[in-house]
């Protein structure tokens, strides 16, 4: 495995220079609608709490806490893992997952369902009763109107089809914000936030605080380097997927597909640490896959 690791180090020194320059130039143009910037800004508890109160004014949120700085969910090694943008709990044990979404991928409703199930699995252990599940809010902040109805805010709860006044009361809520809404259906403060995402300036005190926080993030050299590393890695991974073709892995199964991807990345000179971080597995697992193929 020494050869694999040394090739990875060599790649880190020489590879992706052109892409890094592209992403470095792009860094200066990023705003809050970028999910990386958004995640860093929302590390500020005061700013995050105020945003939640704008979205959910009916709730009384005293304070919030961050269980982890960047929460990752994966039920098992073969399941699809997720890494959420912002994951917080409040003083009433309610859970909030806030996602910034620039593009309409055509699957956001299904993604919200998957995120909800992943969060639920994380909440309780084997043998515990289901009533221990806390209320949870999956919030997608979208730059486009994925439902094409013109609302700024779409709220979805489970209700009876025969009597829409009868709610299931399972504690789950899914909210999709639309930065391109046309109706007067939210508070002026929330509208100012959504307008800010589209590039409109505001004298609103909260918006000014967000704007200042964005600039502070962009001045952080460590975060700028992290953004470039993540962006180059994601670009490489997309290229790798194109090379392998859409059909790879469907016949062999998910486990074989992941193994093939890891072997491909090893052959391209990625380090064991890079691959382990990407697939959220241990370096020992990556090394074993490499040695089994020798």
KAGIBEL-V176328 format. One record per backbone hydrogen bond with DSSP energy under -1.0 kcal/mol. NH is the residue of the N-H (numbers start at 1). CO is the residue of the C=O. E is the energy in kcal/mol with one decimal. If there is no record, write none. Layout:
nh=NH co=CO e=E
nh=NH co=CO e=E
//
This chain:
nh=5 co=1 e=-2.3
nh=6 co=2 e=-2.6
nh=7 co=3 e=-2.1
nh=8 co=4 e=-1.7
nh=9 co=5 e=-2.1
nh=10 co=6 e=-2.2
nh=11 co=7 e=-2.2
nh=12 co=8 e=-2.1
nh=13 co=9 e=-1.5
nh=14 co=10 e=-2.1
nh=15 co=11 e=-3.2
nh=20 co=16 e=-2.3
nh=21 co=17 e=-1.8
nh=22 co=18 e=-1.8
nh=23 co=19 e=-2.7
nh=24 co=20 e=-2.2
nh=25 co=21 e=-2.1
nh=26 co=22 e=-2.0
nh=27 co=23 e=-1.9
nh=29 co=26 e=-1.7
nh=30 co=27 e=-1.1
nh=34 co=31 e=-1.8
nh=38 co=34 e=-2.9
nh=39 co=35 e=-2.3
nh=40 co=36 e=-1.8
nh=41 co=37 e=-2.7
nh=42 co=38 e=-2.4
nh=43 co=40 e=-1.4
nh=44 co=41 e=-1.7
nh=48 co=44 e=-2.4
nh=49 co=45 e=-2.8
nh=50 co=46 e=-2.1
nh=51 co=47 e=-1.8
nh=52 co=48 e=-2.2
nh=53 co=49 e=-2.1
nh=54 co=50 e=-1.9
nh=55 co=51 e=-2.2
nh=56 co=52 e=-2.8
nh=59 co=56 e=-1.8
nh=65 co=89 e=-2.7
nh=73 co=82 e=-2.9
nh=79 co=76 e=-1.1
nh=82 co=73 e=-2.6
nh=84 co=71 e=-1.8
nh=86 co=98 e=-1.3
nh=88 co=96 e=-2.2
nh=89 co=65 e=-2.4
nh=90 co=94 e=-1.9
nh=91 co=63 e=-1.2
nh=93 co=90 e=-1.9
nh=95 co=135 e=-2.6
nh=96 co=88 e=-2.9
nh=97 co=137 e=-2.7
nh=98 co=86 e=-2.5
nh=99 co=139 e=-3.2
nh=101 co=141 e=-3.1
nh=111 co=107 e=-2.7
nh=112 co=108 e=-2.7
nh=113 co=109 e=-1.6
nh=114 co=110 e=-2.1
nh=115 co=111 e=-2.8
nh=116 co=112 e=-2.1
nh=117 co=113 e=-2.2
nh=118 co=114 e=-2.4
nh=119 co=115 e=-2.3
nh=120 co=116 e=-2.2
nh=121 co=117 e=-2.3
nh=122 co=118 e=-1.5
nh=123 co=119 e=-1.1
nh=124 co=120 e=-1.1
nh=128 co=125 e=-2.1
nh=132 co=129 e=-1.7
nh=133 co=130 e=-2.1
nh=136 co=171 e=-2.9
nh=137 co=95 e=-2.6
nh=138 co=173 e=-2.6
nh=139 co=97 e=-3.3
nh=140 co=175 e=-2.9
nh=141 co=99 e=-3.4
nh=142 co=177 e=-2.5
nh=143 co=101 e=-2.0
nh=146 co=144 e=-1.2
nh=154 co=176 e=-2.3
nh=156 co=174 e=-3.0
nh=160 co=166 e=-2.7
nh=166 co=163 e=-2.5
nh=168 co=158 e=-2.4
nh=173 co=136 e=-1.9
nh=174 co=156 e=-2.3
nh=175 co=138 e=-3.0
nh=176 co=154 e=-2.6
nh=177 co=140 e=-3.1
nh=178 co=152 e=-2.9
nh=179 co=142 e=-2.6
nh=181 co=178 e=-1.4
nh=182 co=150 e=-2.7
nh=183 co=150 e=-1.3
nh=185 co=183 e=-1.4
nh=191 co=187 e=-2.4
nh=192 co=188 e=-2.2
nh=193 co=189 e=-1.7
nh=194 co=190 e=-2.4
nh=195 co=191 e=-2.8
nh=196 co=192 e=-2.0
nh=197 co=193 e=-1.4
nh=199 co=196 e=-1.5
nh=200 co=195 e=-2.2
nh=208 co=204 e=-2.2
nh=209 co=205 e=-2.0
nh=210 co=206 e=-2.4
nh=211 co=207 e=-2.6
nh=212 co=208 e=-2.3
nh=213 co=209 e=-2.1
nh=214 co=210 e=-2.4
nh=215 co=211 e=-1.8
nh=216 co=212 e=-2.0
nh=217 co=213 e=-2.2
nh=218 co=214 e=-2.2
nh=219 co=215 e=-1.1
nh=220 co=217 e=-1.4
nh=224 co=220 e=-2.1
nh=225 co=221 e=-2.2
nh=226 co=222 e=-2.1
nh=227 co=223 e=-2.6
nh=228 co=224 e=-2.0
nh=229 co=225 e=-2.4
nh=230 co=226 e=-2.7
nh=231 co=227 e=-2.6
nh=232 co=228 e=-2.6
nh=233 co=229 e=-2.3
nh=234 co=230 e=-2.6
nh=235 co=231 e=-2.3
nh=236 co=232 e=-2.6
nh=237 co=233 e=-2.3
nh=238 co=234 e=-2.2
nh=239 co=235 e=-2.3
nh=240 co=236 e=-2.4
nh=241 co=237 e=-2.1
nh=242 co=238 e=-1.9
nh=243 co=239 e=-2.2
nh=244 co=240 e=-2.0
nh=245 co=241 e=-1.4
nh=250 co=247 e=-1.4
nh=253 co=249 e=-2.1
nh=257 co=253 e=-2.1
nh=258 co=254 e=-2.3
nh=259 co=255 e=-2.0
nh=260 co=256 e=-2.4
nh=261 co=257 e=-2.2
nh=262 co=258 e=-2.4
nh=263 co=259 e=-2.4
nh=264 co=260 e=-2.2
nh=265 co=261 e=-2.4
nh=266 co=262 e=-2.5
nh=267 co=263 e=-2.3
nh=268 co=264 e=-1.3
nh=269 co=266 e=-1.3
nh=270 co=265 e=-2.4
nh=275 co=271 e=-2.1
nh=276 co=272 e=-2.5
nh=277 co=273 e=-2.3
nh=278 co=274 e=-2.2
nh=279 co=275 e=-2.6
nh=281 co=276 e=-1.8
nh=286 co=282 e=-1.5
nh=287 co=283 e=-2.5
nh=288 co=284 e=-2.3
nh=289 co=285 e=-1.9
nh=290 co=286 e=-2.1
nh=291 co=287 e=-2.6
nh=292 co=288 e=-2.7
nh=294 co=291 e=-1.2
//
